[in-house]
Amino acid sequence: MSGAPSRVYVARLAGLPVYDPNGDQVGKVRDVVVMLRQDTKPPRVLGLVIEVFTRRRIFLPMTRVTSVDVGHVVTTGLLNMRRFEQRPTEVLVLGELLDKTVTIRESGTSAVVFDAAMEQWRTRDWVLAKVAVAESAKRFRRRGQTHVLDWSDVSGFAVIEEGQGATHLLAAFETMKPADLAAVLHELSSKRRSEIAGALDDERLADVLEELPEDDQVEILASLDTERAADVLEEMSPDDAADLIAELPTDTAERLLTLMEPEEANDVRRLLTYSERTAGGLMTSEPVILPADATVADALAHVRNADLSPALAAMIYVCRPPLETPTGRFIGVGHIQRLLREPPSALVSGVLDTDLDGLHADDSLQAVSKYLATYNLVAAPVVDEEGRLLGAVTVDDVLDHLLPEDWREPSKVEGVHRNGS
């Protein structure tokens, strides 16, 4: 290769689609794997971690990358589908180097890494040649100066840093869905998971926790101070919060419930009284509930709430007051597909499906599954003996319990985790 070397900033690679030679997308970039050297030579870039459509993270050697262009990466099409497992000598640029505090050799100034650039040399090898850093803010400056430096101009990458930040890593992953960010966190070290959890806001962290395996959930919650842990639990859906609290020691669970807002805590306490694999244990206590005199326009406005899962947004539940669970008498459900065909001014009471009797809290997981399959539903009401609505079960909660307990774990394959790079 002649002329200036190709330069690619790693933070801009996060989430880029990866295509085979036929133009078919095979996955997305999640990180860059490098090997640090003992001297000041720039680390060699070994390859990319990409996530394929099964959410498995695999290793793509740089020798298989034919193009790194604006907006996409192209491979030779030869992929080893074995799960990526990080070796002790390897470092993840996004997961471990971003937000690291380093020292600028010339001035001795501390700085924080906010990006790094890899370059392809004439030998065709890729190296992590440049580091983008922001100096610590000085007294009369609101922000420190930023620099793009040679790798050899910076020291401190091999030092284990306590309390490493996560601001720039999260900026690189800002557009990720909670389930994808959860997959990234799951693959990182316990230390780095805790640091990233500390940098997420309560709502985002709650969304991510709901997508993590139980062991990771418990570990991250334990890394938070008690008051913040209670705040995060409040942001979670009551059924997910109840599932997580059920995994905690009794005294810890009670302390967190005491710190939560009484209304939120009461919902969780009520869900904890039901057996796990029953309709009561599966349900959420916060479906979309409306009175009989609500209009179709009211119903559609409620289901537009971006915080609702697609399954919860597919149906409204009409009840007599009070409208908080347990409600007054349950009247019927309104299917959003039907409501979309009605005038906005029409009353929901005129287009209800009143033939669904609803599940009971002690109905088994098998009974719930059969109910949803029989009536072709993605959600179903749960009522008590007095005909009051207790909550709703959604198909995603049912699948959580029908699948193996470790279904969130990437599939493991025995043997060598990848071909040599």
ZAMARBA-799350 format. One record per residue (C-alpha): x, y, z. Coordinates in steps of 0.5 Angstrom, whole numbers. Layout:
% ZAMARBA-799350
<site><u>X</u><v>Y</v><w>Z</w></site>
...
This chain:
% ZAMARBA-799350
<site><u>0</u><v>0</v><w>0</w></site>
<site><u>3</u><v>7</v><w>-2</w></site>
<site><u>2</u><v>14</v><w>1</w></site>
<site><u>-1</u><v>15</v><w>8</w></site>
<site><u>-4</u><v>9</v><w>12</w></site>
<site><u>-11</u><v>8</v><w>12</w></site>
<site><u>-14</u><v>11</v><w>19</w></site>
<site><u>-20</u><v>8</v><w>23</w></site>
<site><u>-23</u><v>11</v><w>29</w></site>
<site><u>-25</u><v>5</v><w>33</w></site>
<site><u>-31</u><v>9</v><w>37</w></site>
<site><u>-34</u><v>10</v><w>30</w></site>
<site><u>-34</u><v>2</v><w>29</w></site>
<site><u>-39</u><v>1</v><w>34</w></site>
<site><u>-45</u><v>-2</v><w>31</w></site>
<site><u>-43</u><v>-2</v><w>24</w></site>
<site><u>-46</u><v>-7</v><w>20</w></site>
<site><u>-41</u><v>-13</v><w>17</w></site>
<site><u>-43</u><v>-15</v><w>10</w></site>
<site><u>-40</u><v>-21</v><w>6</w></site>
<site><u>-38</u><v>-21</v><w>-1</w></site>
<site><u>-45</u><v>-22</v><w>-4</w></site>
<site><u>-47</u><v>-16</v><w>0</w></site>
<site><u>-51</u><v>-20</v><w>5</w></site>
<site><u>-51</u><v>-17</v><w>12</w></site>
<site><u>-47</u><v>-22</v><w>17</w></site>
<site><u>-47</u><v>-18</v><w>24</w></site>
<site><u>-45</u><v>-12</v><w>27</w></site>
<site><u>-38</u><v>-10</v><w>30</w></site>
<site><u>-38</u><v>-10</v><w>38</w></site>
<site><u>-31</u><v>-9</v><w>39</w></site>
<site><u>-24</u><v>-9</v><w>37</w></site>
<site><u>-19</u><v>-14</v><w>40</w></site>
<site><u>-11</u><v>-12</v><w>40</w></site>
<site><u>-5</u><v>-15</v><w>44</w></site>
<site><u>-1</u><v>-10</v><w>48</w></site>
<site><u>7</u><v>-10</v><w>47</w></site>
<site><u>12</u><v>-9</v><w>53</w></site>
<site><u>15</u><v>-3</v><w>49</w></site>
<site><u>12</u><v>3</v><w>46</w></site>
<site><u>11</u><v>0</v><w>40</w></site>
<site><u>3</u><v>0</v><w>38</w></site>
<site><u>-1</u><v>-6</v><w>39</w></site>
<site><u>-3</u><v>-10</v><w>34</w></site>
<site><u>-10</u><v>-11</v><w>32</w></site>
<site><u>-12</u><v>-18</v><w>32</w></site>
<site><u>-19</u><v>-17</v><w>29</w></site>
<site><u>-26</u><v>-15</v><w>31</w></site>
<site><u>-31</u><v>-18</v><w>35</w></site>
<site><u>-38</u><v>-18</v><w>31</w></site>
<site><u>-45</u><v>-20</v><w>34</w></site>
<site><u>-48</u><v>-25</v><w>29</w></site>
<site><u>-56</u><v>-25</v><w>28</w></site>
<site><u>-56</u><v>-31</v><w>34</w></site>
<site><u>-53</u><v>-25</v><w>39</w></site>
<site><u>-47</u><v>-30</v><w>39</w></site>
<site><u>-41</u><v>-26</v><w>39</w></site>
<site><u>-35</u><v>-29</v><w>34</w></site>
<site><u>-28</u><v>-27</v><w>33</w></site>
<site><u>-27</u><v>-24</v><w>26</w></site>
<site><u>-19</u><v>-24</v><w>24</w></site>
<site><u>-17</u><v>-18</v><w>21</w></site>
<site><u>-14</u><v>-22</v><w>15</w></site>
<site><u>-21</u><v>-24</v><w>13</w></site>
<site><u>-23</u><v>-16</v><w>13</w></site>
<site><u>-23</u><v>-14</v><w>6</w></site>
<site><u>-25</u><v>-7</v><w>7</w></site>
<site><u>-27</u><v>-2</v><w>13</w></site>
<site><u>-30</u><v>4</v><w>10</w></site>
<site><u>-35</u><v>9</v><w>12</w></site>
<site><u>-41</u><v>6</v><w>15</w></site>
<site><u>-39</u><v>-1</v><w>14</w></site>
<site><u>-34</u><v>-7</v><w>14</w></site>
<site><u>-33</u><v>-12</v><w>9</w></site>
<site><u>-31</u><v>-19</v><w>10</w></site>
<site><u>-28</u><v>-25</v><w>5</w></site>
<site><u>-35</u><v>-29</v><w>7</w></site>
<site><u>-31</u><v>-34</v><w>11</w></site>
<site><u>-33</u><v>-34</v><w>19</w></site>
<site><u>-32</u><v>-38</v><w>24</w></site>
<site><u>-38</u><v>-39</v><w>28</w></site>
<site><u>-35</u><v>-41</v><w>35</w></site>
<site><u>-36</u><v>-36</v><w>41</w></site>
<site><u>-31</u><v>-31</v><w>42</w></site>
<site><u>-27</u><v>-32</v><w>48</w></site>
<site><u>-22</u><v>-27</v><w>50</w></site>
<site><u>-15</u><v>-29</v><w>52</w></site>
<site><u>-11</u><v>-27</v><w>58</w></site>
<site><u>-6</u><v>-23</v><w>53</w></site>
<site><u>-12</u><v>-19</v><w>49</w></site>
<site><u>-15</u><v>-13</v><w>50</w></site>
<site><u>-22</u><v>-10</v><w>48</w></site>
<site><u>-21</u><v>-3</v><w>46</w></site>
<site><u>-28</u><v>-1</v><w>47</w></site>
<site><u>-29</u><v>-5</v><w>53</w></site>
<site><u>-23</u><v>-4</v><w>57</w></site>
<site><u>-19</u><v>2</v><w>54</w></site>
<site><u>-24</u><v>8</v><w>53</w></site>
<site><u>-25</u><v>12</v><w>59</w></site>
<site><u>-18</u><v>10</v><w>62</w></site>
<site><u>-14</u><v>15</v><w>65</w></site>
<site><u>-7</u><v>15</v><w>62</w></site>
<site><u>-1</u><v>20</v><w>62</w></site>
<site><u>2</u><v>24</v><w>57</w></site>
<site><u>9</u><v>23</v><w>57</w></site>
<site><u>12</u><v>29</v><w>54</w></site>
<site><u>8</u><v>34</v><w>60</w></site>
<site><u>7</u><v>29</v><w>65</w></site>
<site><u>-1</u><v>31</v><w>65</w></site>
<site><u>-6</u><v>26</v><w>66</w></site>
<site><u>-12</u><v>25</v><w>61</w></site>
<site><u>-17</u><v>20</v><w>59</w></site>
<site><u>-18</u><v>16</v><w>53</w></site>
<site><u>-24</u><v>18</v><w>49</w></site>
<site><u>-22</u><v>14</v><w>42</w></site>
<site><u>-17</u><v>11</v><w>39</w></site>
<site><u>-15</u><v>10</v><w>31</w></site>
<site><u>-12</u><v>4</v><w>28</w></site>
<site><u>-8</u><v>4</v><w>22</w></site>
<site><u>-6</u><v>-1</v><w>16</w></site>
<site><u>1</u><v>-1</v><w>15</w></site>
<site><u>5</u><v>-2</v><w>8</w></site>
<site><u>6</u><v>-9</v><w>11</w></site>
<site><u>-2</u><v>-10</v><w>11</w></site>
<site><u>-2</u><v>-11</v><w>19</w></site>
<site><u>-7</u><v>-7</v><w>23</w></site>
<site><u>-4</u><v>-3</v><w>29</w></site>
<site><u>-7</u><v>1</v><w>34</w></site>
<site><u>-3</u><v>7</v><w>32</w></site>
<site><u>-6</u><v>13</v><w>35</w></site>
<site><u>-10</u><v>15</v><w>42</w></site>
<site><u>-15</u><v>21</v><w>42</w></site>
<site><u>-15</u><v>24</v><w>50</w></site>
<site><u>-18</u><v>29</v><w>53</w></site>
<site><u>-13</u><v>33</v><w>59</w></site>
<site><u>-16</u><v>34</v><w>66</w></site>
<site><u>-20</u><v>40</v><w>66</w></site>
<site><u>-15</u><v>46</v><w>69</w></site>
<site><u>-17</u><v>51</v><w>74</w></site>
<site><u>-19</u><v>57</v><w>69</w></site>
<site><u>-22</u><v>52</v><w>63</w></site>
<site><u>-29</u><v>49</v><w>63</w></site>
<site><u>-26</u><v>43</v><w>59</w></site>
<site><u>-19</u><v>40</v><w>58</w></site>
<site><u>-15</u><v>40</v><w>52</w></site>
<site><u>-16</u><v>34</v><w>47</w></site>
<site><u>-10</u><v>31</v><w>43</w></site>
<site><u>-9</u><v>26</v><w>38</w></site>
<site><u>-3</u><v>23</v><w>40</w></site>
<site><u>2</u><v>17</v><w>37</w></site>
<site><u>1</u><v>11</v><w>42</w></site>
<site><u>8</u><v>12</v><w>44</w></site>
<site><u>7</u><v>19</v><w>47</w></site>
<site><u>2</u><v>16</v><w>52</w></site>
<site><u>3</u><v>11</v><w>58</w></site>
<site><u>-1</u><v>7</v><w>63</w></site>
<site><u>-5</u><v>3</v><w>59</w></site>
<site><u>-2</u><v>-3</v><w>63</w></site>
<site><u>-4</u><v>-1</v><w>69</w></site>
<site><u>-10</u><v>-3</v><w>73</w></site>
<site><u>-15</u><v>3</v><w>74</w></site>
<site><u>-20</u><v>3</v><w>80</w></site>
<site><u>-26</u><v>7</v><w>79</w></site>
<site><u>-25</u><v>7</v><w>71</w></site>
<site><u>-30</u><v>11</v><w>68</w></site>
<site><u>-35</u><v>9</v><w>62</w></site>
<site><u>-37</u><v>16</v><w>59</w></site>
<site><u>-34</u><v>15</v><w>52</w></site>
<site><u>-36</u><v>8</v><w>52</w></site>
<site><u>-43</u><v>9</v><w>53</w></site>
<site><u>-43</u><v>14</v><w>48</w></site>
<site><u>-40</u><v>9</v><w>43</w></site>
<site><u>-46</u><v>5</v><w>45</w></site>
<site><u>-51</u><v>10</v><w>45</w></site>
<site><u>-56</u><v>7</v><w>40</w></site>
<site><u>-56</u><v>0</v><w>42</w></site>
<site><u>-62</u><v>-3</v><w>45</w></site>
<site><u>-62</u><v>-5</v><w>52</w></site>
<site><u>-61</u><v>-13</v><w>50</w></site>
<site><u>-55</u><v>-11</v><w>46</w></site>
<site><u>-52</u><v>-7</v><w>51</w></site>
<site><u>-53</u><v>-13</v><w>56</w></site>
<site><u>-50</u><v>-17</v><w>51</w></site>
<site><u>-44</u><v>-13</v><w>51</w></site>
<site><u>-44</u><v>-12</v><w>59</w></site>
<site><u>-44</u><v>-20</v><w>60</w></site>
<site><u>-38</u><v>-21</v><w>56</w></site>
<site><u>-34</u><v>-16</v><w>60</w></site>
<site><u>-30</u><v>-17</v><w>67</w></site>
<site><u>-34</u><v>-16</v><w>73</w></site>
<site><u>-30</u><v>-10</v><w>75</w></site>
<site><u>-32</u><v>-7</v><w>68</w></site>
<site><u>-39</u><v>-9</v><w>69</w></site>
<site><u>-40</u><v>-5</v><w>75</w></site>
<site><u>-36</u><v>1</v><w>73</w></site>
<site><u>-41</u><v>2</v><w>67</w></site>
<site><u>-47</u><v>0</v><w>71</w></site>
<site><u>-45</u><v>6</v><w>75</w></site>
<site><u>-45</u><v>11</v><w>69</w></site>
<site><u>-51</u><v>9</v><w>66</w></site>
<site><u>-58</u><v>13</v><w>69</w></site>
<site><u>-63</u><v>9</v><w>73</w></site>
<site><u>-68</u><v>8</v><w>67</w></site>
<site><u>-63</u><v>5</v><w>62</w></site>
<site><u>-59</u><v>1</v><w>67</w></site>
<site><u>-66</u><v>-2</v><w>69</w></site>
<site><u>-68</u><v>-3</v><w>62</w></site>
<site><u>-61</u><v>-7</v><w>61</w></site>
<site><u>-62</u><v>-11</v><w>68</w></site>
<site><u>-68</u><v>-14</v><w>65</w></site>
<site><u>-64</u><v>-17</v><w>59</w></site>
<site><u>-58</u><v>-20</v><w>63</w></site>
<site><u>-58</u><v>-27</v><w>66</w></site>
<site><u>-60</u><v>-27</v><w>74</w></site>
<site><u>-52</u><v>-28</v><w>76</w></site>
<site><u>-50</u><v>-21</v><w>73</w></site>
<site><u>-57</u><v>-18</v><w>75</w></site>
<site><u>-55</u><v>-20</v><w>83</w></site>
<site><u>-48</u><v>-18</v><w>82</w></site>
<site><u>-49</u><v>-11</v><w>79</w></site>
<site><u>-55</u><v>-9</v><w>84</w></site>
<site><u>-50</u><v>-11</v><w>89</w></site>
<site><u>-44</u><v>-6</v><w>87</w></site>
<site><u>-49</u><v>0</v><w>87</w></site>
<site><u>-50</u><v>3</v><w>94</w></site>
<site><u>-57</u><v>1</v><w>97</w></site>
<site><u>-61</u><v>7</v><w>95</w></site>
<site><u>-59</u><v>7</v><w>88</w></site>
<site><u>-61</u><v>0</v><w>88</w></site>
<site><u>-68</u><v>1</v><w>90</w></site>
<site><u>-68</u><v>7</v><w>85</w></site>
<site><u>-66</u><v>2</v><w>79</w></site>
<site><u>-71</u><v>-3</v><w>82</w></site>
<site><u>-77</u><v>2</v><w>82</w></site>
<site><u>-75</u><v>4</v><w>74</w></site>
<site><u>-76</u><v>-4</v><w>73</w></site>
<site><u>-82</u><v>-7</v><w>71</w></site>
<site><u>-86</u><v>-10</v><w>77</w></site>
<site><u>-85</u><v>-17</v><w>75</w></site>
<site><u>-78</u><v>-16</v><w>73</w></site>
<site><u>-76</u><v>-13</v><w>80</w></site>
<site><u>-80</u><v>-18</v><w>83</w></site>
<site><u>-76</u><v>-24</v><w>80</w></site>
<site><u>-69</u><v>-20</v><w>82</w></site>
<site><u>-71</u><v>-19</v><w>89</w></site>
<site><u>-73</u><v>-26</v><w>90</w></site>
<site><u>-66</u><v>-28</v><w>88</w></site>
<site><u>-63</u><v>-24</v><w>94</w></site>
<site><u>-62</u><v>-25</v><w>101</w></site>
<site><u>-68</u><v>-24</v><w>105</w></site>
<site><u>-65</u><v>-18</v><w>109</w></site>
<site><u>-62</u><v>-15</v><w>103</w></site>
<site><u>-69</u><v>-16</v><w>99</w></site>
<site><u>-73</u><v>-13</v><w>105</w></site>
<site><u>-68</u><v>-7</v><w>106</w></site>
<site><u>-69</u><v>-5</v><w>99</w></site>
<site><u>-77</u><v>-6</v><w>99</w></site>
<site><u>-77</u><v>-1</v><w>105</w></site>
<site><u>-73</u><v>4</v><w>101</w></site>
<site><u>-77</u><v>4</v><w>95</w></site>
<site><u>-83</u><v>8</v><w>94</w></site>
<site><u>-89</u><v>5</v><w>98</w></site>
<site><u>-93</u><v>4</v><w>91</w></site>
<site><u>-88</u><v>1</v><w>87</w></site>
<site><u>-86</u><v>-4</v><w>93</w></site>
<site><u>-93</u><v>-6</v><w>94</w></site>
<site><u>-94</u><v>-8</v><w>87</w></site>
<site><u>-87</u><v>-12</v><w>88</w></site>
<site><u>-89</u><v>-15</v><w>95</w></site>
<site><u>-96</u><v>-17</v><w>92</w></site>
<site><u>-92</u><v>-21</v><w>86</w></site>
<site><u>-87</u><v>-24</v><w>91</w></site>
<site><u>-93</u><v>-28</v><w>94</w></site>
<site><u>-95</u><v>-32</v><w>88</w></site>
<site><u>-91</u><v>-38</v><w>85</w></site>
<site><u>-86</u><v>-37</v><w>80</w></site>
<site><u>-89</u><v>-41</v><w>75</w></site>
<site><u>-96</u><v>-39</v><w>75</w></site>
<site><u>-100</u><v>-34</v><w>72</w></site>
<site><u>-99</u><v>-29</v><w>78</w></site>
<site><u>-92</u><v>-30</v><w>78</w></site>
<site><u>-91</u><v>-29</v><w>71</w></site>
<site><u>-96</u><v>-23</v><w>70</w></site>
<site><u>-94</u><v>-15</v><w>70</w></site>
<site><u>-99</u><v>-11</v><w>75</w></site>
<site><u>-98</u><v>-5</v><w>70</w></site>
<site><u>-102</u><v>-7</v><w>64</w></site>
<site><u>-106</u><v>-1</v><w>60</w></site>
<site><u>-112</u><v>0</v><w>64</w></site>
<site><u>-118</u><v>4</v><w>62</w></site>
<site><u>-125</u><v>6</v><w>64</w></site>
<site><u>-131</u><v>4</v><w>60</w></site>
<site><u>-132</u><v>11</v><w>58</w></site>
<site><u>-125</u><v>12</v><w>55</w></site>
<site><u>-125</u><v>13</v><w>47</w></site>
<site><u>-121</u><v>10</v><w>42</w></site>
<site><u>-117</u><v>16</v><w>42</w></site>
<site><u>-115</u><v>15</v><w>49</w></site>
<site><u>-113</u><v>8</v><w>48</w></site>
<site><u>-109</u><v>9</v><w>42</w></site>
<site><u>-105</u><v>15</v><w>46</w></site>
<site><u>-104</u><v>10</v><w>52</w></site>
<site><u>-101</u><v>5</v><w>48</w></site>
<site><u>-96</u><v>10</v><w>44</w></site>
<site><u>-92</u><v>10</v><w>50</w></site>
<site><u>-85</u><v>8</v><w>48</w></site>
<site><u>-84</u><v>4</v><w>55</w></site>
<site><u>-89</u><v>-1</v><w>53</w></site>
<site><u>-87</u><v>-7</v><w>51</w></site>
<site><u>-90</u><v>-9</v><w>44</w></site>
<site><u>-94</u><v>-15</v><w>47</w></site>
<site><u>-96</u><v>-10</v><w>53</w></site>
<site><u>-98</u><v>-5</v><w>48</w></site>
<site><u>-102</u><v>-10</v><w>44</w></site>
<site><u>-108</u><v>-10</v><w>48</w></site>
<site><u>-112</u><v>-5</v><w>53</w></site>
<site><u>-116</u><v>-8</v><w>59</w></site>
<site><u>-122</u><v>-4</v><w>61</w></site>
<site><u>-125</u><v>-4</v><w>68</w></site>
<site><u>-129</u><v>-1</v><w>73</w></site>
<site><u>-126</u><v>4</v><w>78</w></site>
<site><u>-121</u><v>3</v><w>81</w></site>
<site><u>-116</u><v>3</v><w>75</w></site>
<site><u>-110</u><v>1</v><w>79</w></site>
<site><u>-109</u><v>-7</v><w>80</w></site>
<site><u>-113</u><v>-10</v><w>83</w></site>
<site><u>-118</u><v>-6</v><w>80</w></site>
<site><u>-126</u><v>-6</v><w>80</w></site>
<site><u>-129</u><v>-11</v><w>76</w></site>
<site><u>-126</u><v>-13</v><w>69</w></site>
<site><u>-130</u><v>-12</v><w>63</w></site>
<site><u>-126</u><v>-14</v><w>57</w></site>
<site><u>-120</u><v>-13</v><w>53</w></site>
<site><u>-119</u><v>-8</v><w>47</w></site>
<site><u>-115</u><v>-11</v><w>41</w></site>
<site><u>-111</u><v>-5</v><w>38</w></site>
<site><u>-111</u><v>-8</v><w>31</w></site>
<site><u>-119</u><v>-7</v><w>32</w></site>
<site><u>-119</u><v>0</v><w>35</w></site>
<site><u>-114</u><v>2</v><w>29</w></site>
<site><u>-121</u><v>1</v><w>25</w></site>
<site><u>-125</u><v>5</v><w>29</w></site>
<site><u>-127</u><v>12</v><w>29</w></site>
<site><u>-122</u><v>16</v><w>35</w></site>
<site><u>-129</u><v>19</v><w>38</w></site>
<site><u>-132</u><v>12</v><w>39</w></site>
<site><u>-132</u><v>9</v><w>46</w></site>
<site><u>-128</u><v>3</v><w>47</w></site>
<site><u>-133</u><v>0</v><w>51</w></site>
<site><u>-137</u><v>-1</v><w>44</w></site>
<site><u>-131</u><v>-5</v><w>41</w></site>
<site><u>-129</u><v>-10</v><w>47</w></site>
<site><u>-128</u><v>-17</v><w>47</w></site>
<site><u>-132</u><v>-20</v><w>53</w></site>
<site><u>-131</u><v>-27</v><w>51</w></site>
<site><u>-124</u><v>-28</v><w>54</w></site>
<site><u>-125</u><v>-30</v><w>62</w></site>
<site><u>-118</u><v>-29</v><w>64</w></site>
<site><u>-113</u><v>-33</v><w>67</w></site>
<site><u>-113</u><v>-34</v><w>75</w></site>
<site><u>-107</u><v>-33</v><w>79</w></site>
<site><u>-105</u><v>-40</v><w>81</w></site>
<site><u>-106</u><v>-43</v><w>73</w></site>
<site><u>-100</u><v>-46</v><w>71</w></site>
<site><u>-94</u><v>-44</v><w>66</w></site>
<site><u>-97</u><v>-50</v><w>62</w></site>
<site><u>-104</u><v>-47</v><w>62</w></site>
<site><u>-102</u><v>-40</v><w>61</w></site>
<site><u>-98</u><v>-43</v><w>55</w></site>
<site><u>-104</u><v>-46</v><w>52</w></site>
<site><u>-109</u><v>-40</v><w>53</w></site>
<site><u>-104</u><v>-36</v><w>49</w></site>
<site><u>-104</u><v>-41</v><w>44</w></site>
<site><u>-111</u><v>-43</v><w>44</w></site>
<site><u>-113</u><v>-35</v><w>43</w></site>
<site><u>-107</u><v>-33</v><w>39</w></site>
<site><u>-106</u><v>-28</v><w>44</w></site>
<site><u>-99</u><v>-24</v><w>46</w></site>
<site><u>-102</u><v>-22</v><w>52</w></site>
<site><u>-108</u><v>-24</v><w>57</w></site>
<site><u>-111</u><v>-22</v><w>63</w></site>
<site><u>-111</u><v>-25</v><w>70</w></site>
<site><u>-117</u><v>-24</v><w>74</w></site>
<site><u>-118</u><v>-26</v><w>82</w></site>
<site><u>-124</u><v>-30</v><w>84</w></site>
<site><u>-128</u><v>-23</v><w>85</w></site>
<site><u>-127</u><v>-22</v><w>77</w></site>
<site><u>-122</u><v>-16</v><w>79</w></site>
<site><u>-116</u><v>-15</v><w>74</w></site>
<site><u>-110</u><v>-17</v><w>78</w></site>
<site><u>-105</u><v>-16</v><w>72</w></site>
<site><u>-103</u><v>-19</v><w>65</w></site>
<site><u>-99</u><v>-24</v><w>62</w></site>
<site><u>-95</u><v>-23</v><w>56</w></site>
<site><u>-92</u><v>-28</v><w>51</w></site>
<site><u>-84</u><v>-26</v><w>53</w></site>
<site><u>-85</u><v>-27</v><w>60</w></site>
<site><u>-88</u><v>-34</v><w>58</w></site>
<site><u>-82</u><v>-35</v><w>54</w></site>
<site><u>-77</u><v>-33</v><w>59</w></site>
<site><u>-79</u><v>-39</v><w>63</w></site>
<site><u>-80</u><v>-44</v><w>57</w></site>
<site><u>-73</u><v>-43</v><w>55</w></site>
<site><u>-67</u><v>-46</v><w>59</w></site>
<site><u>-65</u><v>-42</v><w>65</w></site>
<site><u>-59</u><v>-40</v><w>61</w></site>
<site><u>-62</u><v>-38</v><w>55</w></site>
<site><u>-59</u><v>-31</v><w>55</w></site>
<site><u>-52</u><v>-34</v><w>55</w></site>
<site><u>-49</u><v>-35</v><w>48</w></site>
<site><u>-48</u><v>-42</v><w>46</w></site>
<site><u>-42</u><v>-45</v><w>48</w></site>
<site><u>-38</u><v>-50</v><w>43</w></site>
<site><u>-33</u><v>-54</v><w>46</w></site>
<site><u>-26</u><v>-54</v><w>43</w></site>
<site><u>-21</u><v>-48</v><w>40</w></site>
<site><u>-25</u><v>-41</v><w>40</w></site>
<site><u>-23</u><v>-39</v><w>34</w></site>
<site><u>-18</u><v>-40</v><w>28</w></site>
<site><u>-11</u><v>-36</v><w>28</w></site>
<site><u>-11</u><v>-29</v><w>26</w></site>
